[in-house]
């Protein structure tokens, strides 16, 4: 996964795979998702990222599997 932030347009691009994009869907006024030919998520674009997604504070935390 890659996260790219374009400061000049305040846009974040989150890439989940390298598959070819078949379709882009508008989820809301500032959120778009790109799907491959199987309908799987390829990437997500967030416009106005500082306001809508708090992009200035990005972190990653992998949770351990809990065994019961």
Helices and strands as residue ranges (DSSP letters): E 2-6, E 11-15, E 23-28, E 31-35, E 41-47, H 49-53
